Amino acid sequence: MSMDRSGHGLLTHGKNSEFQNELHESNRADVDMGEECKSSETSSPEKSQEATESESDSWSGSASLVEKSAVEINGDECQAPPEIPLVNKYEMNVGSEQESQSLNTVSVDELGPGVPVKDGKGLFMVPAVGMEFESEEHAYKCYSRYAVMEGFSIRKDFVIKSRVTGTVVSRRFTCYRQGYRPSKHTMNTRKPRKETRTGCLAHMTIAWQPYGKFCVTNFENKHNHEFVNPSTAHLLPSQKRLAFAEAVEADLASSSGVDGVPKLGMGFESEDHAYEFYNSYAGKVGFSVRKDYVNRSKIDGAVVSRRFTCFREGFRQKDKRDLNIKRPRKETRIGCLAQLVISRQSDGSYRVTNFEEKHNHELVAACRIRMLRSQKQLVAAQIAEGNAIEGRKIQLKSAYEVSCNSIGDCVDHEYDPVDQRSKLISKCTREMRDGEAEKIQQYFQSKKVKNPSFFYAIQLDADNQIANIFWTDAKMVMDYSDFGDVLCFDTTYRISEDCHLFSPFVGVNHHKQMVIFGAALLYDETVDSFKWLFQKFLEAMSGKKPKTILTDQDEIVSEAISSILPDINQLVCVWHVYQRALKQLSHMFIGSPPFVNDLLSCFFDLEEEEDFIASWNHMMDLHGLWGNEWLNKIFETREQWAIAYKRHIFCADIKSVQLRGSFILNLKKYLKSDSDVLSFLKQLGKMVNDWQYKELEANYDMSQNMPKLMGDVILLKHARDAYTPRIFELFQQEYETCLNIVVNQCIENGSLLEYKVSIYGQPREYTVSYNLSNNTVCCSCMKFEFIGMLCSHALKVLDYSNIRLLPSQYILKRWTREARV
């Protein structure tokens, strides 16, 4: 932007006189006066008229002025303002390219009118009366750039147009705080908008000249309000509009194409295209997208503008119904401001009008991106494509990998799955079906080729036929290293009545979800077979032994465990006993719901020996079962399976019907009685993948959400930060129960305190010992020893002793968020 001292910038006195004569000789024309700004904060028509008259009175110039007269502009008639200044020799041409020295160190206020200033986006001029512009838009950009440097925003206030051609004759740009908002607009508004207008008089007025340019006829630079800080100048409305226009020009001129990162001004063919692009970007960065706000046309219903936000945008509104919800939803919204706003253009396309990149929370790791809600559809497509590719790979395997017709052909040069040293001395008790051996060998060979960490072992019988198979993979081994303290070995499921035994090794993770550590197909069910199986299991797990193993009431399995794992706690799984009861007492279950409830209560609900015996006797009396030999027999062995007798042994709470039942039912749901072993193995693989995926979902949910607290309690906050959400829910239930517990007695013996506590209104008392010297607590219910979490009785004593943080020794790592660290 520079001074123009030639052409239209220099008019001689003769030309001035000639132009004045032409003005006097022309006829008077009508003009259109209207407001172009369509916001609700525009001035009233009366104020606009007053402002026009005020401006007209203040127009001045060095040349002689013309009184109210008519002007003919490009053949169009329009009414001129009362006083039109003619351009003198000191006018400036904005469109020229004169070099200017940068004045970054000087503030705009210290500069005189018309002084060139260079900012980060190029050279511009401080507005002054007489300055010329190539177009109305150029004038708007110059004044907007100047306003941003100062620290205010501008608006297009009013315009005078020709009625014949519609071209702009005069335009005024004002400070965005010009005028006052009419009071009638806020009378019936529940949430009135903040007042922004202060009656500021700062403005710049331009008028069209006969030679085609626009000239500044009036400029007022005094404001009646403070300016914004430079750091927030980019948030000014006029600066946003200017930045958007420049971004659109840059996007149209760019030929580099889309690089995957949203930019201001970026164009899209449709709203869906914009969403897909932003969602793809979100997947790379690590957040989920939500369709937040939409503005539709009242004419055709088409989307005018749309805002896509981060899924953690805003805050959840309080709802009175939340007070009556036992398990309220987890809080996900934390006020994140990251967003992308698109608006429809005149050509029907959409462009980005606002993009906020920064988040106020941690982004999701790459390994968990597929858990994001908006990414699941993309992940499903990728999985389908991956399965198709994997299927083609299997078809292209070499003959060596898929044509193993004998055991010797399946031997890998670096890894031999066949255990030649542990052959059975006799033939296996069950025979394979025709072709079954080849299918099993090919399946495990393909697993080994795809994943070298896959481990499987084969035991032969006296005739060199497959007797037993055990397998596991790297993920199962890792699960066992983290959660293998309690192991459940199942020997109750057969693929079909005449076929082999399927025996999985299962446990629970820190979310109380089922995990599988390995599995076996057993065609021989002798002591030697089970011994071999446990040896191979320990070999795959690098010799790590579990603390507790739960099995069926099987003497052969018990003998094998005692031989290979003599130092661990061996319990009979209550679920297995219950399954046997269903078979033995099937006639009692028909038409007798009370009996079903009583039996379930005896097996799974009673944690005290006295309660168990009383409930058992009540069930036998009520249903007349004292003559049932099977029930009398299992009652004699109750110490092996009843929960009330094994409270001192840690079993990670593996006692629920759901844990065992879901495993068996899911397999039976997909398999028929005539299903072959290969179908079974493939379905099992899918189930294991589903279980592992559920843990990923739980981990992601844990990283994004925090369980809701029942109150502002320090102990609960401490526990919530440590435990996984599922375990914290159980802990919070214990804490809620402890609020109804009363301390009946306290016996002090040095540093050891012994409390007698009970639930309010109930006669049963529990004994809780608390040691002041080391902050250890022990309850007679032994919930911590059995499950690994403090009971309500112990929590009451800690609270009674003013202990506000959960002692670290009572936070088992296997139940915490850091269980896998």
Disulfide bonds with the S-S distance in Angstrom:
none
